[in-house]
Amino acid sequence: MRDIIRHMAKESPKAAQHVREALISKTKEVLTANPFLGRLLSEYPEYEKKGVRRYLPLAHYSILYFVTNDTVEIWHVWDNRRNWTTLFDD
């Protein structure tokens, strides 16, 4: 998420701060109440087996995460205007 916010801040620090706060608050609120809400990454069986899920808190952003015991662990925050499948390239 740091890279996304830094990139946005070059154009508009205020917008970057707003997106940062919205991503954090919405993700925390929703995934705390519904940790299994995000869909499993079935198109990537190795990540599906690990329980990696994708949640879209805002129109242009995805949260990739997994649940361990009672904890939601954020793996990556992604700007959906980019080709997010490149995360899985070796």
Secondary structure, DSSP 4 states (H G I P E B T S, - for coil): -HHHHHHHHHH-HHHHHHHHHHHHHHHHHHHHH-TT-SEE-TTSHHHHHHT-EEEEEETTEEEEEEEETTEEEEEEEEETTS-GGGGG--
